[in-house]
């Protein structure tokens, strides 16, 4: 057994890029926002198209958008918006 510890392993040269964790998390939230936007548009269209009470649907869609944007803003900025 050698008396000193073994040297640390270094990552391969092709994996020598640095990613900021905060920026990666921010991009993840932007991707989630994109998926949310597509989902909201499709759900709103179907709810308005096939609903028997469009006034209720409009109120529910508006509430969904306000609450979701407040949560998204909080996720991206870290401070409550409402």
Backbone as a chain_set.jsonl record, in Angstrom:
{"seq": "XXXXXXXXXXXXXXXXXXXXXXXXXXXXXXXXXXXXXXXXXXXXXXXXXXXXXXXXXXXXXXXXXXXXXXXXXXXXXXXXXX", "coords": {"N": [[0.845, -1.179, 0.0], [0.552, 2.21, -0.883], [1.946, 5.0, 0.901], [0.781, 7.56, 0.669], [-2.348, 9.15, -0.281], [-4.254, 8.214, -3.209], [-4.202, 10.048, -6.345], [-6.744, 12.435, -7.318], [-9.368, 11.57, -9.594], [-9.694, 12.963, -12.792], [-12.164, 14.552, -14.847], [-13.001, 13.455, -18.198], [-11.644, 15.138, -21.118], [-13.556, 15.945, -23.019], [-15.785, 16.377, -21.506], [-15.454, 18.714, -20.168], [-16.961, 21.045, -19.664], [-18.644, 23.767, -18.106], [-21.562, 24.155, -16.272], [-23.84, 26.42, -15.11], [-25.737, 26.013, -12.273], [-27.956, 27.524, -11.51], [-28.721, 28.796, -13.898], [-29.372, 26.581, -15.419], [-31.582, 25.61, -14.022], [-33.295, 27.742, -14.379], [-33.71, 27.608, -17.153], [-35.019, 25.173, -17.222], [-37.425, 25.88, -15.982], [-38.383, 27.628, -17.955], [-38.836, 25.812, -20.028], [-40.819, 24.248, -18.853], [-42.755, 26.257, -18.7], [-43.289, 26.622, -21.432], [-44.447, 24.137, -22.118], [-46.642, 24.287, -20.412], [-47.996, 26.477, -21.556], [-48.768, 25.504, -24.087], [-50.399, 23.35, -23.282], [-52.378, 24.812, -21.896], [-53.529, 26.36, -23.948], [-54.607, 24.342, -25.63], [-56.351, 23.031, -23.836], [-58.069, 25.151, -23.147], [-59.219, 25.749, -25.633], [-60.645, 23.325, -26.162], [-62.314, 23.258, -23.953], [-63.88, 25.567, -24.295], [-64.992, 25.007, -26.768], [-66.501, 22.629, -26.471], [-68.018, 23.025, -24.233], [-70.95, 23.448, -22.173], [-71.453, 25.636, -20.749], [-70.184, 28.401, -21.42], [-69.553, 30.824, -20.114], [-68.822, 30.137, -17.515], [-66.642, 28.59, -18.199], [-64.902, 30.529, -19.274], [-64.369, 32.09, -16.991], [-63.099, 30.181, -15.357], [-60.869, 29.561, -16.937], [-59.577, 32.042, -16.995], [-58.963, 32.336, -14.257], [-57.246, 30.15, -13.971], [-55.104, 30.934, -15.633], [-54.191, 33.294, -14.348], [-53.421, 32.349, -11.768], [-51.534, 30.398, -12.476], [-49.585, 31.916, -13.852], [-48.748, 33.543, -11.759], [-47.568, 31.62, -10.072], [-45.551, 30.708, -11.791], [-44.062, 33.065, -12.148], [-43.163, 33.407, -9.527], [-41.579, 31.127, -9.33], [-39.561, 31.707, -11.159], [-38.495, 34.173, -10.294], [-38.309, 34.172, -7.508], [-39.574, 35.767, -5.716], [-42.746, 36.506, -4.294], [-45.471, 37.342, -6.432], [-48.084, 38.074, -6.122]], "CA": [[0.0, 0.0, 0.0], [1.344, 3.442, -0.872], [1.69, 5.774, 2.122], [-0.046, 8.742, 0.405], [-3.59, 8.806, -0.984], [-4.214, 8.245, -4.67], [-4.641, 11.344, -6.89], [-8.146, 12.496, -7.74], [-9.643, 11.34, -11.003], [-10.18, 14.155, -13.481], [-13.133, 14.187, -15.89], [-12.421, 13.464, -19.55], [-11.553, 16.486, -21.679], [-14.785, 16.3, -23.733], [-16.804, 16.727, -20.518], [-14.896, 19.79, -19.363], [-17.741, 22.274, -19.741], [-19.21, 24.134, -16.813], [-22.944, 24.589, -16.362], [-24.316, 27.104, -13.924], [-26.951, 25.327, -11.823], [-29.07, 28.473, -11.522], [-29.151, 28.989, -15.278], [-30.021, 25.343, -15.846], [-32.902, 25.558, -13.405], [-34.111, 28.757, -15.045], [-34.116, 27.067, -18.446], [-36.017, 24.14, -16.945], [-38.701, 26.564, -15.764], [-38.856, 28.118, -19.253], [-39.373, 24.66, -20.757], [-42.1, 23.941, -18.211], [-43.687, 27.295, -19.122], [-43.699, 26.327, -22.808], [-45.388, 23.006, -22.071], [-47.857, 24.801, -19.787], [-48.695, 27.343, -22.502], [-49.406, 24.641, -25.089], [-51.478, 22.646, -22.59], [-53.448, 25.758, -21.596], [-54.224, 26.697, -25.194], [-55.397, 23.194, -26.074], [-57.444, 22.805, -22.879], [-59.025, 26.252, -23.27], [-59.967, 25.547, -26.875], [-61.602, 22.229, -26.021], [-63.322, 23.604, -22.95], [-64.806, 26.518, -24.904], [-65.654, 24.389, -27.927], [-67.43, 21.567, -26.098], [-68.647, 23.323, -22.953], [-72.339, 23.886, -22.201], [-71.498, 26.885, -19.991], [-68.954, 29.109, -21.78], [-69.215, 31.877, -19.156], [-68.085, 29.454, -16.455], [-65.359, 28.185, -18.766], [-64.033, 31.71, -19.369], [-63.94, 32.445, -15.635], [-62.145, 29.165, -14.899], [-59.642, 29.713, -17.724], [-58.91, 33.255, -16.51], [-58.385, 32.029, -12.943], [-56.122, 29.24, -14.217], [-53.985, 31.693, -16.192], [-53.662, 34.2, -13.33], [-52.729, 31.578, -10.726], [-50.367, 29.753, -13.069], [-48.548, 32.922, -14.111], [-48.196, 33.948, -10.465], [-46.661, 30.552, -9.637], [-44.392, 30.709, -12.673], [-43.263, 34.229, -11.799], [-42.499, 33.106, -8.263], [-40.541, 30.125, -9.587], [-38.45, 32.314, -11.891], [-37.88, 35.311, -9.618], [-38.079, 33.889, -6.104], [-40.376, 36.652, -4.874], [-44.175, 36.393, -4.62], [-45.98, 38.416, -7.277], [-49.424, 38.473, -5.641]], "C": [[0.888, 1.24, 0.0], [0.993, 4.279, 0.365], [0.804, 7.012, 1.882], [-1.316, 8.337, -0.359], [-3.41, 8.91, -2.503], [-4.679, 9.612, -5.181], [-6.104, 11.268, -7.342], [-8.272, 12.199, -9.221], [-10.163, 12.632, -11.623], [-11.17, 13.716, -14.562], [-12.461, 14.19, -17.259], [-12.506, 14.866, -20.163], [-12.834, 16.887, -22.418], [-15.904, 16.695, -22.775], [-16.349, 17.885, -19.65], [-15.654, 21.097, -19.554], [-18.394, 22.512, -18.384], [-20.615, 24.664, -17.026], [-23.325, 25.217, -15.036], [-25.643, 26.468, -13.51], [-28.144, 26.259, -11.844], [-29.605, 28.689, -12.924], [-29.852, 27.735, -15.796], [-31.422, 25.219, -15.275], [-33.832, 26.581, -14.041], [-34.597, 28.259, -16.403], [-35.154, 25.957, -18.279], [-37.387, 24.77, -16.722], [-39.247, 27.134, -17.062], [-39.445, 26.982, -20.091], [-40.725, 24.26, -20.181], [-43.145, 24.974, -18.614], [-44.177, 27.036, -20.542], [-44.7, 25.191, -22.868], [-46.711, 23.457, -21.47], [-48.665, 25.633, -20.768], [-49.421, 26.523, -23.561], [-50.588, 23.907, -24.472], [-52.662, 23.581, -22.339], [-54.227, 26.124, -22.852], [-55.12, 25.557, -25.672], [-56.589, 22.959, -25.145], [-58.495, 23.9, -22.988], [-59.859, 26.103, -24.539], [-61.026, 24.472, -26.705], [-62.693, 22.558, -25.015], [-64.34, 24.582, -23.532], [-65.609, 25.884, -26.038], [-66.753, 23.425, -27.497], [-68.154, 21.826, -24.776], [-70.094, 23.759, -23.157], [-72.499, 25.193, -21.439], [-70.227, 27.686, -20.278], [-68.579, 30.226, -20.81], [-68.406, 31.294, -17.997], [-66.701, 29.046, -16.956], [-64.406, 29.37, -18.853], [-63.517, 32.127, -17.998], [-62.885, 31.462, -15.12], [-60.814, 29.284, -15.645], [-58.87, 30.941, -17.256], [-58.256, 33.013, -15.147], [-57.163, 31.127, -13.09], [-54.903, 30.017, -14.705], [-53.365, 32.604, -15.132], [-52.861, 33.436, -12.276], [-51.46, 30.936, -11.289], [-49.248, 30.746, -13.35], [-47.937, 33.433, -12.81], [-47.211, 32.892, -9.948], [-45.397, 30.516, -10.491], [-43.479, 31.892, -12.364], [-42.512, 34.023, -10.497], [-41.366, 32.106, -8.466], [-39.324, 30.764, -10.27], [-37.748, 33.419, -11.095], [-37.556, 35.036, -8.153], [-38.828, 34.802, -5.162], [-41.843, 36.528, -5.265], [-44.661, 37.598, -5.425], [-47.357, 38.891, -6.819], [-49.435, 38.592, -4.146]], "O": [[1.848, 1.329, 0.766], [-0.151, 4.256, 0.818], [0.139, 7.468, 2.813], [-1.341, 7.293, -1.011], [-2.524, 9.608, -2.996], [-5.474, 10.272, -4.513], [-6.62, 10.207, -7.692], [-7.389, 12.536, -10.009], [-10.991, 13.317, -11.023], [-11.032, 12.632, -15.129], [-11.449, 14.865, -17.448], [-13.345, 15.675, -19.765], [-13.168, 18.072, -22.44], [-16.886, 17.298, -23.206], [-16.807, 18.027, -18.516], [-15.035, 22.16, -19.6], [-18.657, 21.578, -17.626], [-20.832, 25.531, -17.873], [-23.154, 24.617, -13.974], [-26.572, 26.396, -14.314], [-29.25, 25.826, -12.166], [-30.818, 28.757, -13.12], [-30.829, 27.834, -16.538], [-32.343, 24.776, -15.962], [-35.021, 26.317, -14.221], [-35.756, 28.462, -16.763], [-36.06, 25.82, -19.101], [-38.395, 24.261, -17.213], [-40.462, 27.128, -17.263], [-40.444, 27.175, -20.785], [-41.662, 23.967, -20.924], [-44.301, 24.621, -18.847], [-45.361, 27.214, -20.825], [-45.694, 25.273, -23.59], [-47.777, 23.067, -21.945], [-49.889, 25.515, -20.814], [-50.568, 26.82, -23.895], [-51.662, 23.847, -25.07], [-53.813, 23.195, -22.543], [-55.456, 26.19, -22.822], [-56.261, 25.786, -26.073], [-57.703, 22.717, -25.609], [-59.69, 23.613, -22.929], [-61.072, 26.309, -24.515], [-62.185, 24.681, -27.066], [-63.852, 22.185, -25.197], [-65.539, 24.441, -23.288], [-66.781, 26.206, -26.229], [-67.827, 23.406, -28.099], [-68.831, 20.938, -24.257], [-70.432, 24.362, -24.175], [-73.57, 25.8, -21.476], [-69.291, 27.662, -19.479], [-67.398, 30.552, -20.689], [-67.424, 31.89, -17.556], [-65.713, 29.143, -16.227], [-63.223, 29.233, -18.541], [-62.346, 32.48, -17.861], [-61.894, 31.871, -14.516], [-59.751, 29.125, -15.045], [-57.646, 30.894, -17.133], [-57.125, 33.44, -14.914], [-56.158, 31.324, -12.406], [-53.789, 29.781, -14.237], [-52.141, 32.681, -15.027], [-51.747, 33.833, -11.933], [-50.421, 30.94, -10.628], [-48.079, 30.443, -13.109], [-46.742, 33.725, -12.759], [-46.142, 33.235, -9.445], [-44.299, 30.318, -9.971], [-42.259, 31.74, -12.322], [-41.354, 34.422, -10.375], [-40.312, 32.226, -7.843], [-38.186, 30.395, -9.982], [-36.533, 33.584, -11.211], [-36.615, 35.618, -7.614], [-38.74, 34.646, -3.944], [-42.156, 36.452, -6.453], [-44.301, 38.737, -5.129], [-47.743, 40.021, -7.117], [-50.467, 38.917, -3.56]]}, "num_chains": 1, "name": "protein.A"}
